[in-house]
Amino acid sequence: MSKWRKSDIGKIIVYRGKTSPDERVVIYDIDSRTPNTIGFVEYPISLNSKISFPFLSSKLGCVGIIKSQKKESEGYLEKAGDWCFVGKVSKDERKVLEIIAKTPKNLSDIC
């Protein structure tokens, strides 16, 4: 099974959630302890984009996307967990992702 790698940071993907419509997000971090767990931010990136902190409690929105569920395009996203690659972020957006990746990910750091 393929695992997410640090080289996947900056990739823009569309994935199908269980209850939500397809979401366009960009990967900003990979959890090395759990290979199918990624940190992501809504795309396009803006001041009010939602950021996921997947390494916190699952109550806070942990998202696991299995790399082997990759589909060719958005038209093939049929079930929850299906996703497809749609591009890479620009250099400026990459700088923003680096800032996001350095934000505290532990509740003790946030409080």
C-alpha positions as CSV (number, residue, x, y, z in Angstrom):
1,M,0.0,0.0,0.0
2,S,1.3,3.4,-0.9
3,K,1.9,5.9,2.0
4,W,1.7,9.6,1.9
5,R,5.1,11.2,1.8
6,K,6.5,14.6,2.6
7,S,6.8,15.1,-1.2
8,D,3.0,15.2,-1.3
9,I,2.9,18.4,0.7
10,G,1.6,21.2,-1.6
11,K,-0.5,18.9,-3.7
12,I,-4.1,20.0,-4.3
13,I,-6.6,17.2,-4.1
14,V,-10.4,16.8,-4.3
15,Y,-11.8,14.2,-1.9
16,R,-15.3,12.8,-1.2
17,G,-16.3,12.9,2.5
18,K,-18.9,10.7,4.2
19,T,-21.5,13.4,4.5
20,S,-20.1,16.5,2.9
21,P,-19.8,17.3,-0.8
22,D,-16.5,17.0,-2.5
23,E,-13.8,19.2,-1.0
24,R,-10.8,20.8,-2.7
25,V,-7.9,20.9,-0.2
26,V,-4.2,21.2,-0.2
27,I,-1.9,19.0,1.9
28,Y,0.3,20.9,4.4
29,D,1.5,18.0,6.6
30,I,1.8,14.2,6.9
31,D,1.5,12.3,10.1
32,S,4.5,9.9,10.1
33,R,2.9,7.8,12.9
34,T,-0.3,7.1,10.9
35,P,0.5,6.8,7.2
36,N,-3.1,7.6,5.9
37,T,-3.5,10.8,8.0
38,I,-2.8,14.2,6.4
39,G,-3.1,17.8,7.5
40,F,-4.9,20.0,5.0
41,V,-6.3,23.4,4.5
42,E,-9.2,24.4,2.3
43,Y,-8.3,25.5,-1.2
44,P,-8.0,28.1,-2.5
45,I,-6.1,29.4,0.6
46,S,-7.6,32.5,2.1
47,L,-7.8,34.1,5.6
48,N,-11.0,32.2,6.4
49,S,-9.9,28.8,5.1
50,K,-10.6,25.9,7.5
51,I,-7.4,24.2,8.7
52,S,-7.5,20.6,9.8
53,F,-5.3,19.5,12.7
54,P,-5.4,15.8,12.2
55,F,-2.9,14.9,14.8
56,L,-5.2,16.1,17.6
57,S,-8.2,14.2,19.0
58,S,-10.4,12.6,16.4
59,K,-13.2,14.8,17.9
60,L,-11.5,17.7,16.2
61,G,-11.7,16.4,12.7
62,C,-9.1,13.8,12.0
63,V,-9.1,12.8,8.4
64,G,-7.6,9.7,6.9
65,I,-7.3,9.5,3.2
66,I,-6.0,6.2,1.8
67,K,-3.5,6.9,-1.0
68,S,-4.6,3.8,-2.9
69,Q,-8.1,5.2,-3.3
70,K,-6.8,7.7,-5.9
71,K,-9.1,8.1,-8.9
72,E,-8.3,9.5,-12.4
73,S,-10.5,12.6,-12.1
74,E,-13.3,14.2,-10.2
75,G,-15.9,12.3,-12.3
76,Y,-14.8,9.0,-10.8
77,L,-15.3,10.0,-7.1
78,E,-18.0,7.6,-6.1
79,K,-17.6,6.6,-2.5
80,A,-16.3,8.3,0.7
81,G,-12.6,8.4,0.7
82,D,-12.1,8.5,-3.0
83,W,-9.9,11.4,-4.1
84,C,-8.0,12.7,-7.1
85,F,-4.9,15.0,-7.7
86,V,-5.8,18.3,-9.4
87,G,-2.6,20.3,-9.2
88,K,0.1,21.9,-7.1
89,V,0.2,25.2,-5.2
90,S,2.2,28.2,-6.4
91,K,5.4,29.4,-4.7
92,D,3.5,32.0,-2.7
93,E,0.9,29.5,-1.6
94,R,3.8,27.1,-0.6
95,K,5.1,29.8,1.8
96,V,1.7,30.1,3.4
97,L,1.7,26.3,3.8
98,E,5.1,26.3,5.5
99,I,3.7,28.9,8.1
100,I,0.6,26.7,8.7
101,A,2.8,23.6,9.2
102,K,4.6,25.4,11.9
103,T,1.5,26.2,13.9
104,P,1.1,24.3,17.2
105,K,-0.6,20.9,16.8
106,N,-0.9,20.0,20.5
107,L,-3.8,21.2,22.7
108,S,-1.3,22.2,25.4
109,D,0.5,24.4,22.8
110,I,-2.8,26.1,21.8
111,C,-4.1,26.7,25.3
